[in-house]
Amino acid sequence: DVEEDAGRGRIYLPADEMRRFNVDEASLGASRADEPLKAFVRFQIARARSLYVDASRALGSIPDDGSRLTACVMSTVYAG
């Protein structure tokens, strides 16, 4: 979605982190990823995976009224 969004002038990634990895708006819309963009994406993936692990520990605290099942299913879908 990043390339498509960038092509429409929408960027939802942290600007400070893009600068840290030397990633600019043009590279987000490019059809080929250069090394800075690959490193940036790897960093974002690692963070997302870490957050999913942290969140999974809290799933047991969600009421068991169907809400927990929904949260578990959505977590699995989005993490995938």
Secondary structure, 3 states (H helix, E strand, C coil): CHHHHHHCCCCCCCHHHHHHCCCCHHHHHCCCCCHHHHHHHHHHHHHHHHHHHHHHHHHHHCCCCCHHHHHHHHHHHHHC
